[in-house]
Amino acid sequence: MFHFKPTFTALTLLFLLPTLSLAQEDSTDDVFRLVYKARLSEKDHFSSSGKRLTTAIAILRQDRANFHVFNIKDAEDESDEAFKTKESRAYMEKTGLYISKATEKAILNGTPVIKVELVGDAGSVTLITN
């Protein structure tokens, strides 16, 4: 049976802890992260074919299509690298994007400024102004 002196254990931990914390930091770098702000104006409430959109997520998708494809931008709209393609905007519906009832109501019934935050496959939409 081995008996280690406390100083040996302490020295071992002293050298291992920085390595362990670096490994944890590196693993979080691989997680997808995205934050952008946008004004969901009246033109974002209608599809490209002119149909009225009836869900908050559809309005978010149209806002990104207007921004990236049709170059229709509001002053508060910020760019993002994630939703440039039709396929990536469709993915928006598959994420665990949390939208509170109050934010959803503001999106459906107004032209609010919102903040979208995605981390991995989850995220949230926050109301900034109505």
C-alpha positions as CSV (number, residue, x, y, z in Angstrom):
1,M,0.0,0.0,0.0
2,F,1.3,3.4,-0.9
3,H,1.2,6.3,1.5
4,F,1.6,9.8,0.0
5,K,2.7,12.7,2.0
6,P,0.4,15.7,2.0
7,T,3.1,17.8,0.3
8,F,3.3,15.4,-2.6
9,T,-0.5,15.5,-3.1
10,A,-0.6,19.3,-2.8
11,L,2.2,19.7,-5.3
12,T,0.5,17.3,-7.7
13,L,-2.8,19.3,-7.5
14,L,-0.9,22.5,-7.9
15,F,0.4,21.4,-11.3
16,L,-2.8,19.6,-12.4
17,L,-5.4,22.3,-11.6
18,P,-4.3,24.8,-14.2
19,T,-4.4,22.0,-16.8
20,L,-7.9,20.9,-15.8
21,S,-9.3,24.5,-16.0
22,L,-7.7,24.9,-19.4
23,A,-9.4,21.8,-20.6
24,Q,-12.8,23.1,-19.4
25,E,-12.3,26.5,-21.1
26,D,-11.3,24.8,-24.4
27,S,-14.4,22.6,-24.4
28,T,-16.8,25.6,-24.1
29,D,-15.1,27.2,-27.1
30,D,-16.7,24.6,-29.4
31,V,-20.3,25.7,-28.4
32,F,-22.1,27.8,-31.0
33,R,-22.9,31.3,-29.7
34,L,-24.9,34.0,-31.4
35,V,-26.4,37.3,-30.2
36,Y,-28.1,39.9,-32.3
37,K,-30.7,42.7,-32.0
38,A,-33.4,43.5,-34.5
39,R,-36.5,45.7,-35.0
40,L,-39.4,43.4,-36.1
41,S,-41.1,46.0,-38.3
42,E,-44.3,45.7,-40.2
43,K,-42.5,44.3,-43.3
44,D,-41.2,41.4,-41.2
45,H,-44.8,40.4,-40.4
46,F,-45.4,39.3,-44.0
47,S,-43.9,36.5,-46.0
48,S,-42.1,37.1,-49.3
49,S,-45.3,36.2,-51.1
50,G,-47.3,38.7,-49.0
51,K,-49.0,36.3,-46.6
52,R,-49.5,37.6,-43.0
53,L,-47.3,35.6,-40.6
54,T,-49.0,34.2,-37.6
55,T,-46.2,33.0,-35.3
56,A,-43.4,34.8,-33.6
57,I,-40.8,32.4,-34.9
58,A,-42.0,32.9,-38.5
59,I,-41.6,36.7,-38.0
60,L,-38.1,36.2,-36.7
61,R,-37.3,34.1,-39.8
62,Q,-38.7,36.7,-42.1
63,D,-36.7,39.4,-40.4
64,R,-33.5,37.5,-41.1
65,A,-34.6,36.8,-44.7
66,N,-35.3,40.5,-45.2
67,F,-31.9,41.3,-43.7
68,H,-29.8,38.8,-45.6
69,V,-31.7,38.1,-48.9
70,F,-33.8,41.2,-49.7
71,N,-31.5,43.8,-48.1
72,I,-34.5,45.2,-46.1
73,K,-33.1,46.5,-42.9
74,D,-34.3,48.6,-40.0
75,A,-31.9,51.0,-38.2
76,E,-31.8,48.7,-35.1
77,D,-31.1,45.5,-37.1
78,E,-27.7,43.9,-36.4
79,S,-26.0,41.4,-38.6
80,D,-25.5,37.7,-37.7
81,E,-23.4,35.0,-39.4
82,A,-25.8,32.2,-38.7
83,F,-29.0,32.9,-40.7
84,K,-27.8,33.8,-44.2
85,T,-29.3,30.8,-45.9
86,K,-32.9,29.5,-46.2
87,E,-31.8,26.3,-44.5
88,S,-30.2,28.0,-41.6
89,R,-33.3,30.1,-41.1
90,A,-35.4,27.0,-41.1
91,Y,-33.2,25.6,-38.3
92,M,-34.4,28.5,-36.2
93,E,-37.7,26.6,-35.7
94,K,-35.9,23.5,-34.5
95,T,-33.9,25.2,-31.8
96,G,-35.1,25.4,-28.2
97,L,-35.7,29.1,-28.7
98,Y,-37.6,30.4,-25.6
99,I,-40.0,33.2,-26.2
100,S,-42.1,34.4,-23.2
101,K,-45.8,34.9,-23.7
102,A,-45.3,38.7,-23.2
103,T,-42.5,38.8,-25.8
104,E,-44.5,36.7,-28.2
105,K,-47.5,39.0,-27.9
106,A,-45.3,42.0,-28.5
107,I,-43.9,40.4,-31.6
108,L,-47.3,39.3,-33.0
109,N,-49.0,42.6,-32.3
110,G,-46.3,45.3,-32.7
111,T,-42.9,46.2,-34.0
112,P,-40.6,45.6,-31.1
113,V,-36.8,45.6,-30.8
114,I,-35.7,42.2,-29.6
115,K,-32.5,40.5,-28.7
116,V,-31.9,36.9,-29.9
117,E,-29.3,34.8,-27.9
118,L,-28.4,31.3,-29.0
119,V,-26.0,29.0,-27.2
120,G,-25.8,25.5,-28.7
121,D,-29.2,24.3,-29.6
122,A,-31.0,26.5,-27.1
123,G,-31.6,30.2,-26.8
124,S,-34.0,33.0,-26.0
125,V,-35.7,36.0,-27.5
126,T,-35.8,39.0,-25.1
127,L,-38.0,42.1,-25.6
128,I,-35.9,45.3,-25.5
129,T,-38.6,47.9,-26.5
130,N,-42.1,47.8,-27.8
